[in-house]
């Protein structure tokens, strides 16, 4: 695939004064959040700062691949959103720029810890737990119980009824693989994934694809981040969620400054703005209900209550390394995805 596609500009006019003073400033933004969230962030920042924002929407895997391909001549300035593991890999590969924001003390400990682990090359902007989505109408029609534990997904009654994403392109799916490895041990985790494979009807490119399919009755169960469900519920779809009884992982949605960025000043301005409570409310506005990293951000009641969820001690430092990600994905391709269903 080509990583030199034309940037898609989403710009709003600023005031005449701002346009006159800053009209020549530009920001090239890779956004790995949901489309509406990307649009709200880019248009609001452009309108309030007078900086022209060019947005390219990419899944986390695609974004990392683009930064690798463009290392000698970066076209992006800042990368916003998407699971933190690929951001950690970008940091390890020297694709991103160290930067310690003055806002760090305002952030939750998990966001500060990730920044420190990355050598200050990325920072958490939101977090959300991995779990299951399910279509309540389809379950009722087939008189099946909703999954509550990882082991429930192996039931023969769910053959061909589950969707999850492909870890090659999806940070959500890689988070699942890494979570299971940490929860079960590597060999038992891959044995589990082999058994699960027979129940999966499709591995989607994007991590949000499976729960959208569940909402529309194209699958009965998804492995997805539970904060993706309320947006589907708000559209009237019969979707509910749960988090695994054995324990689960969580994404840390991240943000990174690209090393060698052409518009470094504009990138730092966006970075600082994106860490403010005002900017972090746009997730919920866009029907995305992750926990914001700034502790002062007002919380929508649909954001999952982390105190009620059993989490594994997810090692973002280890599983964010490029060699570990490559090794686990290669094993998944060899041991799981190559099997017939």
C-alpha positions as CSV (number, residue, x, y, z in Angstrom):
1,X,0.0,0.0,0.0
2,X,1.2,3.6,-0.5
3,X,1.9,5.8,2.5
4,X,2.1,9.0,0.5
5,X,-1.6,9.6,0.0
6,X,-3.0,13.1,-0.3
7,X,-3.7,14.7,3.0
8,X,-7.4,15.2,3.6
9,X,-7.9,18.8,4.7
10,X,-10.6,19.6,7.3
11,X,-10.2,23.3,8.0
12,X,-12.5,26.0,9.4
13,X,-11.9,29.7,9.0
14,X,-10.6,31.4,12.1
15,X,-11.3,35.0,12.9
16,X,-9.8,37.6,10.5
17,X,-7.2,38.7,13.1
18,X,-6.2,35.1,13.8
19,X,-6.1,34.3,10.1
20,X,-3.9,37.3,9.4
21,X,-1.5,36.6,12.2
22,X,-1.3,32.8,11.9
23,X,-2.7,31.9,8.5
24,X,0.6,30.5,7.3
25,X,0.7,28.0,10.2
26,X,-0.1,24.4,9.4
27,X,-0.5,21.1,11.3
28,X,-0.4,17.7,9.7
29,X,-2.3,15.3,12.1
30,X,-2.6,11.6,12.0
31,X,-5.7,10.6,13.9
32,X,-6.4,7.1,15.1
33,X,-9.5,7.9,17.1
34,X,-13.1,7.6,15.7
35,X,-13.9,9.8,12.7
36,X,-16.3,12.2,14.6
37,X,-13.7,12.6,17.4
38,X,-11.0,13.4,14.9
39,X,-13.2,15.9,13.2
40,X,-14.2,17.7,16.4
41,X,-10.6,17.9,17.6
42,X,-9.2,19.2,14.3
43,X,-11.9,21.7,13.5
44,X,-12.1,23.1,17.0
45,X,-8.3,23.5,17.3
46,X,-8.2,25.1,13.8
47,X,-11.0,27.5,14.7
48,X,-9.5,28.6,18.0
49,X,-5.8,28.7,17.0
50,X,-6.0,29.9,13.4
51,X,-3.8,27.0,12.4
52,X,-4.7,25.0,9.3
53,X,-5.2,21.3,10.2
54,X,-4.7,18.6,7.6
55,X,-6.1,15.3,8.9
56,X,-5.2,11.7,7.9
57,X,-7.3,9.0,9.6
58,X,-5.4,5.8,10.2
59,X,-5.8,2.7,12.4
60,X,-2.9,2.4,14.8
61,X,-1.1,-0.3,12.9
62,X,-1.4,1.7,9.7
63,X,-0.2,4.9,11.4
64,X,2.9,3.1,12.7
65,X,3.6,1.7,9.3
66,X,3.4,5.2,7.8
67,X,5.8,6.7,10.3
68,X,8.3,3.9,9.6
69,X,8.0,4.4,5.8
70,X,8.4,8.2,6.1
71,X,11.1,8.2,8.7
72,X,13.7,9.9,6.5
73,X,11.2,12.5,5.4
74,X,8.3,12.8,7.9
75,X,5.0,14.3,6.5
76,X,3.1,14.1,9.8
77,X,3.6,16.4,12.8
78,X,1.6,14.8,15.6
79,X,-0.2,11.4,16.0
80,X,-3.3,11.5,18.1
81,X,-5.3,8.6,19.5
82,X,-5.2,4.8,19.1
83,X,-3.9,2.2,21.5
84,X,-0.7,3.0,23.2
85,X,1.4,-0.1,22.3
86,X,2.1,1.2,18.7
87,X,2.9,4.6,20.1
88,X,5.4,2.9,22.5
89,X,6.9,1.0,19.5
90,X,7.2,4.3,17.6
91,X,9.1,5.7,20.6
92,X,11.4,2.7,20.7
93,X,12.1,3.1,16.9
94,X,13.0,6.8,17.4
95,X,10.1,7.9,15.3
96,X,8.8,10.3,17.9
97,X,10.1,13.3,19.8
98,X,10.8,13.4,23.6
99,X,8.6,16.1,25.2
100,X,7.6,16.7,28.9
101,X,4.4,18.6,29.0
102,X,3.8,21.1,31.9
103,X,0.4,19.4,32.1
104,X,1.7,16.0,33.2
105,X,1.0,16.5,36.9
106,X,-2.7,17.0,36.0
107,X,-3.0,13.6,34.5
108,X,-3.9,10.2,35.9
109,X,-1.0,8.0,37.1
110,X,-1.4,5.6,34.2
111,X,-0.9,8.4,31.7
112,X,2.2,9.7,33.6
113,X,3.6,6.2,33.9
114,X,3.3,5.6,30.2
115,X,5.0,8.9,29.4
116,X,7.9,8.0,31.7
117,X,8.2,4.4,30.2
118,X,8.4,5.8,26.7
119,X,11.2,8.3,27.6
120,X,8.6,11.1,27.4
121,X,7.9,10.3,23.7
122,X,4.2,9.6,24.1
123,X,1.5,10.4,26.7
124,X,-1.9,8.8,27.5
125,X,-4.9,10.9,26.6
126,X,-7.6,8.3,27.5
127,X,-8.0,4.7,28.7
128,X,-10.7,2.1,28.2
129,X,-11.2,-1.6,29.2
130,X,-11.3,-4.5,26.8
131,X,-14.3,-6.7,26.9
132,X,-17.3,-8.2,25.0
133,X,-20.1,-6.6,23.1
134,X,-23.2,-8.7,22.3
135,X,-26.5,-8.3,20.5
136,X,-29.2,-8.9,23.2
137,X,-31.9,-9.6,20.6
138,X,-29.9,-12.3,18.8
139,X,-29.0,-13.9,22.2
140,X,-32.6,-13.9,23.3
141,X,-33.8,-15.3,19.9
142,X,-31.4,-18.3,20.2
143,X,-32.0,-18.5,24.0
144,X,-28.3,-18.1,24.8
145,X,-26.6,-16.5,27.8
146,X,-24.4,-13.4,27.4
147,X,-20.7,-14.1,27.7
148,X,-19.3,-13.1,31.1
149,X,-15.8,-14.8,30.9
150,X,-13.1,-15.5,28.3
151,X,-14.0,-19.2,28.5
152,X,-17.6,-18.5,27.5
153,X,-16.4,-17.5,24.0
154,X,-15.3,-21.1,23.3
155,X,-18.9,-22.4,23.5
156,X,-19.9,-24.4,20.4
157,X,-23.1,-22.4,20.4
158,X,-21.1,-19.4,19.3
159,X,-19.5,-21.1,16.2
160,X,-19.3,-18.5,13.5
161,X,-21.0,-15.9,15.7
162,X,-18.0,-13.9,17.0
163,X,-16.0,-11.0,15.4
164,X,-12.7,-9.6,16.5
165,X,-10.1,-7.5,14.8
166,X,-6.9,-8.6,13.2
167,X,-3.8,-7.7,15.3
168,X,-1.8,-6.9,12.2
169,X,-3.8,-3.7,11.7
170,X,-5.7,-3.2,15.0
171,X,-4.3,-2.1,18.3
172,X,-7.5,-3.4,19.9
173,X,-6.8,-6.9,18.7
174,X,-3.1,-6.7,19.8
175,X,-4.2,-5.6,23.2
176,X,-6.4,-8.7,23.4
177,X,-3.5,-11.0,22.4
178,X,-1.1,-9.4,24.9
179,X,-3.8,-9.4,27.6
180,X,-4.4,-13.2,27.2
181,X,-0.7,-13.9,27.2
182,X,-0.3,-12.0,30.5
183,X,-3.4,-13.6,32.0
184,X,-2.9,-17.2,31.0
185,X,0.7,-17.6,30.0
186,X,1.8,-17.6,26.3
187,X,1.3,-21.2,25.3
188,X,-2.1,-21.5,27.0
189,X,-3.1,-18.2,25.5
190,X,-2.4,-19.4,22.0
191,X,-4.2,-22.6,22.6
192,X,-7.2,-20.6,23.6
193,X,-6.9,-18.4,20.5
194,X,-6.8,-21.5,18.3
195,X,-10.0,-22.8,19.9
196,X,-11.6,-19.3,19.6
197,X,-10.7,-19.2,15.9
198,X,-13.4,-21.8,15.1
199,X,-16.0,-19.4,16.5
200,X,-14.8,-16.3,14.7
201,X,-16.6,-15.4,11.4
202,X,-14.3,-12.5,10.5
203,X,-11.1,-10.7,11.6
204,X,-11.8,-7.0,10.8
205,X,-9.2,-4.3,9.9
206,X,-10.4,-1.9,12.6
207,X,-10.9,-2.5,16.3
208,X,-14.3,-0.8,16.2
209,X,-15.6,-2.9,13.3
210,X,-16.7,-5.9,15.4
211,X,-19.0,-4.1,17.8
212,X,-20.6,-2.2,14.8
213,X,-21.3,-5.6,13.2
214,X,-22.8,-6.9,16.5
215,X,-25.0,-3.8,16.7
216,X,-26.3,-4.5,13.2
217,X,-26.9,-8.2,13.7
218,X,-24.0,-9.3,11.5
219,X,-22.4,-11.1,14.5
220,X,-23.7,-12.1,17.9
221,X,-20.6,-11.3,20.0
222,X,-17.5,-9.1,19.6
223,X,-14.2,-8.7,21.4
224,X,-13.9,-5.0,21.6
225,X,-13.4,-2.0,24.0
226,X,-16.5,-1.6,26.0
227,X,-16.5,2.1,25.6
228,X,-17.5,1.6,22.0
229,X,-20.9,0.3,23.0
230,X,-22.8,3.4,24.3
231,X,-22.5,5.2,20.9
232,X,-24.3,2.2,19.3
233,X,-26.9,2.1,22.0
234,X,-27.6,5.8,21.5
235,X,-28.5,4.9,17.9
236,X,-31.0,2.4,19.1
237,X,-29.1,-0.8,18.5
238,X,-29.6,-3.7,21.0
239,X,-26.0,-3.8,22.3
240,X,-24.7,-4.6,25.8
241,X,-21.3,-5.3,27.2
242,X,-19.4,-7.1,29.9
243,X,-15.8,-7.4,31.0
244,X,-14.2,-10.8,31.5
245,X,-14.5,-12.4,34.9
246,X,-10.9,-13.8,34.8
247,X,-9.5,-10.3,34.2
248,X,-8.9,-8.0,31.3
249,X,-6.5,-5.4,29.9
250,X,-7.1,-1.8,29.0
251,X,-5.9,0.4,26.2
252,X,-4.1,3.7,26.9
253,X,-5.0,5.9,24.0
254,X,-2.0,8.0,23.3
255,X,-0.5,11.0,21.6
256,X,3.0,11.5,20.2
257,X,5.0,14.2,18.5
258,X,6.7,13.1,15.3
259,X,10.4,13.4,15.2
260,X,11.6,15.7,12.4
261,X,8.1,17.3,12.1
262,X,8.0,20.2,9.7
263,X,5.5,22.1,11.9
264,X,6.9,21.4,15.4
265,X,5.6,24.6,16.9
266,X,2.0,23.9,15.8
267,X,2.4,20.3,16.9
268,X,3.3,21.3,20.5
269,X,0.4,23.8,20.6
270,X,-2.0,21.0,19.6
271,X,-0.4,18.6,22.1
272,X,-0.8,21.0,25.0
273,X,-4.4,21.8,24.0
274,X,-5.3,18.1,23.6
275,X,-4.3,17.5,27.3
276,X,-6.7,20.1,28.6
277,X,-10.1,19.2,30.2
278,X,-11.9,21.3,27.5
279,X,-10.3,19.2,24.7
280,X,-10.7,15.9,26.4
281,X,-14.5,16.3,26.7
282,X,-14.7,15.9,22.9
283,X,-14.4,12.1,23.3
284,X,-17.8,11.9,25.0
285,X,-19.2,14.5,22.6
286,X,-18.3,12.2,19.7
287,X,-20.0,9.3,21.5
288,X,-16.7,7.7,22.6
289,X,-16.7,7.0,26.3
290,X,-13.1,6.3,27.4
291,X,-11.7,7.7,30.7
292,X,-9.9,11.0,29.9
293,X,-6.4,11.3,31.2
294,X,-6.8,14.8,32.7
295,X,-8.2,14.3,36.2
296,X,-10.1,17.6,36.0
297,X,-12.2,16.5,32.9
298,X,-15.9,16.2,33.7
299,X,-17.0,12.6,33.3
300,X,-20.0,11.4,31.3
301,X,-21.9,8.8,33.3
302,X,-21.6,6.3,30.4
303,X,-17.8,6.1,30.9
304,X,-16.9,2.6,32.5
305,X,-16.3,2.6,36.2
306,X,-12.7,1.3,36.5
307,X,-13.3,0.5,40.1
308,X,-15.7,-2.3,39.2
309,X,-13.5,-4.0,36.6
310,X,-10.9,-6.8,37.3
311,X,-7.7,-5.8,35.4
312,X,-4.5,-7.7,34.7
313,X,-1.3,-6.0,35.6
314,X,-0.7,-5.0,31.9
315,X,3.0,-4.4,31.2
316,X,2.9,-1.6,28.6
317,X,6.6,-1.4,28.6
318,X,7.2,-5.0,27.5
319,X,4.3,-5.4,25.2
320,X,4.8,-2.0,23.7
321,X,8.2,-3.1,22.3
322,X,8.3,-3.6,18.6
323,X,10.2,-6.9,18.8
324,X,7.6,-8.4,21.2
325,X,4.7,-7.1,19.1
326,X,6.2,-8.5,15.9
327,X,6.9,-11.9,17.6
328,X,3.4,-12.3,19.0
329,X,1.7,-11.2,15.8
330,X,3.8,-13.6,13.7
331,X,2.9,-16.4,16.1
332,X,-0.8,-15.5,15.8
333,X,-0.5,-15.6,12.0
334,X,1.3,-18.9,12.1
335,X,-0.6,-20.7,14.8
336,X,-4.1,-19.2,14.6
337,X,-4.9,-17.2,11.4
338,X,-3.6,-19.9,9.1
339,X,-6.0,-22.5,10.5
340,X,-9.2,-23.4,8.7
341,X,-12.6,-22.4,10.3
